[in-house]
Amino acid sequence: MTVQTPEKLYTPDEYLDLEEKAEFRSEYSNGRIIPMTGGTTNHNRITRNLCTALTVGLKGQDFEVFVVDVKVWIPNSQKFRYPDLMVVSGQPRYYNDRKTTITNPQVVIEVLSDSTEEFDRDEKFLLYQSLPTFQEYVLIKQDQISITHYYKTGAKSWNIRQYDAQDLELEFRSFDLKVAIADLYEKVEF
């Protein structure tokens, strides 16, 4: 007879304590710690290019850009997620005063990979929608020029805009900023 050891479940604070010391990033879902995969050079280039464009374009305004290593806490589902980029309006609000985790993103941006695309398009989008400050979701493919942009138009109401190689600029709705598609994909190899 084989005896199974019950799976260890962690509290949010136990997870955060472990994550501060970890060599590799993991996400958190209802007590479970889930290791994350690494990124590609294209993923890194797109993230860097968009972070630069957002930081420069929003300079002097009451917005702040966070990239890769800052988590978002989704209280309704008891999950921590690492978006590729987030934009916060005003001051960031932190989960339990931990400077590694915010609770008030206005814009969330994910660079898609084959292994996470379906999850990012469906489940992650639903998770983020439970955050009252969440207004825009941008999904960027790294193997072709293809961007899906969701923006909130009312309670439980979202519009979608698709961008491809024929479009010149990605236009954000939460703030007055357009980013050239060519700049976003600079040095990306297809």
Residue pairs with C-beta under 8 A, 6 or more apart in sequence:
7 32
9 30
9 31
9 32
10 18
10 28
10 31
10 32
10 33
11 31
12 28
12 73
12 78
12 80
12 95
12 96
13 96
15 26
15 28
15 33
15 80
16 80
16 95
16 96
16 98
16 100
16 101
18 26
18 33
19 25
19 26
19 28
19 71
19 100
20 100
24 35
24 36
25 35
25 36
25 69
25 82
26 33
26 34
26 35
26 36
27 33
27 34
27 36
27 71
27 79
27 80
27 81
27 82
28 34
28 78
28 79
28 80
29 77
29 78
29 79
30 77
30 78
30 79
31 78
36 82
37 113
37 115
37 116
39 47
39 111
39 113
40 113
40 142
41 189
42 142
42 143
42 188
42 189
43 84
43 111
43 113
43 142
45 186
45 187
45 188
46 111
46 140
46 142
46 184
46 185
46 188
47 67
47 68
47 84
47 85
47 111
49 183
49 184
49 185
49 186
49 187
50 85
50 109
50 140
50 179
50 184
51 65
51 67
51 85
53 177
53 179
53 180
53 183
53 184
54 65
54 85
54 87
54 177
54 179
55 65
57 177
57 179
58 64
58 65
58 87
58 175
58 177
61 175
62 89
62 90
63 87
63 88
63 89
63 106
63 175
64 87
64 88
64 92
65 85
65 86
65 87
66 85
66 86
66 87
66 88
66 92
66 102
66 105
67 84
67 85
67 86
68 82
68 84
68 85
69 82
69 100
70 82
70 86
70 100
70 101
70 102
71 80
71 81
71 82
71 100
71 101
71 102
72 80
72 81
72 82
72 83
72 86
72 101
72 102
72 103
72 105
72 108
72 128
72 131
73 79
73 80
73 95
73 101
73 102
73 103
74 80
74 81
74 127
74 128
74 130
74 131
75 103
75 130
76 130
77 127
77 130
79 127
80 101
81 124
81 127
81 128
83 105
83 108
83 109
83 110
84 109
84 110
84 111
85 107
85 108
85 109
86 102
86 105
86 106
86 107
86 108
86 109
87 105
87 106
87 107
87 174
87 175
88 102
88 104
88 105
88 106
88 133
89 104
89 106
89 133
89 174
89 175
90 104
92 102
92 104
93 102
93 103
93 104
94 101
94 102
94 103
95 101
95 102
95 103
103 131
104 131
104 133
105 128
105 131
105 133
105 134
106 133
106 134
106 135
106 136
106 174
107 135
107 136
107 137
107 138
107 172
107 174
108 128
108 134
108 136
108 137
108 138
109 137
109 138
109 139
109 140
110 116
110 120
110 124
110 137
110 138
110 139
110 140
111 140
111 142
112 120
112 121
112 139
112 140
112 141
112 142
113 142
117 139
117 141
120 139
121 139
121 148
125 137
125 150
128 134
128 137
134 152
135 151
135 152
135 173
135 174
136 149
136 150
136 151
136 152
136 172
136 173
136 174
137 149
137 150
137 151
138 147
138 148
138 149
138 150
138 170
139 147
139 148
139 149
140 146
140 147
140 184
141 147
142 188
143 190
144 190
145 163
145 164
145 165
145 181
145 185
146 162
146 163
146 164
147 162
147 163
147 164
147 170
147 181
147 184
148 160
148 161
148 162
148 163
149 160
149 161
149 162
149 163
149 170
150 158
150 159
150 160
151 158
151 159
151 161
151 173
151 174
152 158
153 159
161 171
163 170
163 181
165 181
167 181
168 180
168 181
168 182
169 178
169 179
169 180
169 181
170 178
170 179
170 180
170 181
170 184
171 177
171 178
172 178
172 179
